[in-house]
Amino acid sequence: MAVLVTGGAGFIGSHTCVELLNAGENIVILDNFSNSKPDVLDKIKAITKKDFKFYEVDLLDPEGVEKVFSENEIDTVIHFAGLKAVGESVQKPLEYYYNNITGTLILCDAMRKHHCKRIVFSSSATVYGSPKTVPIREDFPLSTTNPYGSTKLMLEQILSDLYVPDHDWSVMLLRYFNPIGAHQSGMIGENPNGIPNNLMPYVCQVAVGKLDHLNVFGNDYPTPDGTGVRDYIHVVDLAVGHLKALQYARKHTGVEAVNLGTGTGYSVLDIVHSFEKANNIKIPYEIAPRRAGDIAECYADPAKAKEMLGWVAQYNIETMCKDAWNFISNNH
């Protein structure tokens, strides 16, 4: 039996594949390299000293997806594949709805056909919209402020509905907060194609001199320094959360939504100053207008993950900044 990891060459997917392989899991990776690079696969093998099957397939290709399921005994899917930039989703809503929702429907259809009824889904804290209070618990009202978030919320509903007529399904909806950092080896990390949408790769591109300054989007939010506050979590902690969710899904059926965050909020400027301190590099920045779809603050109440999965984030903000820079300085 094998675990299928869609989007397994991506930032979070690649780190999760490392944790799965190190835990003795047999994995199959599917990726179309739309926002990742083929050499990541060799790096996963180098870190773990283990091999796996790989398919260059797009989830929008039903024949390609069917081939993966017919050639392997897949018992669980960890589903990362999807477009994920908030700002871009506002500009290209149709592409986001088509890609993220249609791709997942094709995936679930193949799962159903091959009697694979366990899925760990890469959801997001964006499903909480603009929360009235923080920290955010899983039972908070759900809403969205951008098409990317809307695709995640719709997919949570679709996956939850699978369980209604068929109680053999096990569906884990993992709501991530803001993953940063990189593997301690410095071999894999966040290396987006094109201009970064996320804060840490943006900071790193300034640090290597690729960009001359960081744009800080908005300094008039109702937060301690006026910049947006987020729950930044080390990507390795997040990857371990997927392993724990997989282990839970094997023993239970039903639908569970679980926050994966640290429970601590840091502002954009907190991150900039932590990065400067951890790596002894100055990061020039300029204040820019707020971005459409952004909210003031967002951080998790991670109690359910601790209670249900036995998972607690281990790494602090300085380690996240050091590991991110270690990766970029090795790979820029």
TAJOPE-V130318 format. One record per residue. N is the residue number from 1. RES is the residue in one small letter. SS is DSSP state (helix for helix, strand for strand, loop for the rest). Layout:
# TAJOPE-V130318
n=[N N]
res=[RES RES]
ss=[SS SS]
This chain:
# TAJOPE-V130318
n=[1 2 3 4 5 6 7 8 9 10 11 12 13 14 15 16 17 18 19 20 21 22 23 24 25 26 27 28 29 30 31 32 33 34 35 36 37 38 39 40 41 42 43 44 45 46 47 48 49 50 51 52 53 54 55 56 57 58 59 60 61 62 63 64 65 66 67 68 69 70 71 72 73 74 75 76 77 78 79 80 81 82 83 84 85 86 87 88 89 90 91 92 93 94 95 96 97 98 99 100 101 102 103 104 105 106 107 108 109 110 111 112 113 114 115 116 117 118 119 120 121 122 123 124 125 126 127 128 129 130 131 132 133 134 135 136 137 138 139 140 141 142 143 144 145 146 147 148 149 150 151 152 153 154 155 156 157 158 159 160 161 162 163 164 165 166 167 168 169 170 171 172 173 174 175 176 177 178 179 180 181 182 183 184 185 186 187 188 189 190 191 192 193 194 195 196 197 198 199 200 201 202 203 204 205 206 207 208 209 210 211 212 213 214 215 216 217 218 219 220 221 222 223 224 225 226 227 228 229 230 231 232 233 234 235 236 237 238 239 240 241 242 243 244 245 246 247 248 249 250 251 252 253 254 255 256 257 258 259 260 261 262 263 264 265 266 267 268 269 270 271 272 273 274 275 276 277 278 279 280 281 282 283 284 285 286 287 288 289 290 291 292 293 294 295 296 297 298 299 300 301 302 303 304 305 306 307 308 309 310 311 312 313 314 315 316 317 318 319 320 321 322 323 324 325 326 327 328 329 330 331 332]
res=[m a v l v t g g a g f i g s h t c v e l l n a g e n i v i l d n f s n s k p d v l d k i k a i t k k d f k f y e v d l l d p e g v e k v f s e n e i d t v i h f a g l k a v g e s v q k p l e y y y n n i t g t l i l c d a m r k h h c k r i v f s s s a t v y g s p k t v p i r e d f p l s t t n p y g s t k l m l e q i l s d l y v p d h d w s v m l l r y f n p i g a h q s g m i g e n p n g i p n n l m p y v c q v a v g k l d h l n v f g n d y p t p d g t g v r d y i h v v d l a v g h l k a l q y a r k h t g v e a v n l g t g t g y s v l d i v h s f e k a n n i k i p y e i a p r r a g d i a e c y a d p a k a k e m l g w v a q y n i e t m c k d a w n f i s n n h]
ss=[loop strand strand strand strand strand loop loop loop loop helix helix helix helix helix helix helix helix helix helix helix helix loop loop loop loop strand strand strand strand strand loop loop loop loop loop loop loop helix helix helix helix helix helix helix helix helix helix loop loop loop loop strand strand strand strand loop loop loop loop loop helix helix helix helix helix helix helix helix helix helix loop loop strand strand strand strand strand strand loop loop loop loop loop loop helix helix helix helix helix helix loop helix helix helix helix helix helix helix helix helix helix helix helix helix helix helix helix helix helix helix helix helix loop loop loop loop strand strand strand strand strand strand strand helix helix helix strand loop loop loop loop loop loop loop strand loop loop loop loop loop loop strand loop loop loop helix helix helix helix helix helix helix helix helix helix helix helix helix helix helix helix helix helix helix loop loop loop loop strand strand strand strand strand strand strand loop strand strand strand loop loop loop loop loop loop loop loop loop loop loop loop loop loop loop loop loop loop helix helix helix helix helix helix helix helix helix loop loop loop loop loop loop strand strand strand strand loop loop loop loop loop loop loop loop loop loop loop strand strand loop strand strand strand helix helix helix helix helix helix helix helix helix helix helix helix helix helix helix helix helix loop loop strand strand strand strand strand strand strand loop loop loop loop loop strand strand helix helix helix helix helix helix helix helix helix helix helix helix loop loop loop loop loop strand strand strand strand loop loop loop loop loop loop loop loop strand strand loop strand loop loop helix helix helix helix helix helix helix loop loop loop loop loop loop loop helix helix helix helix helix helix helix helix helix helix helix helix helix helix helix loop]
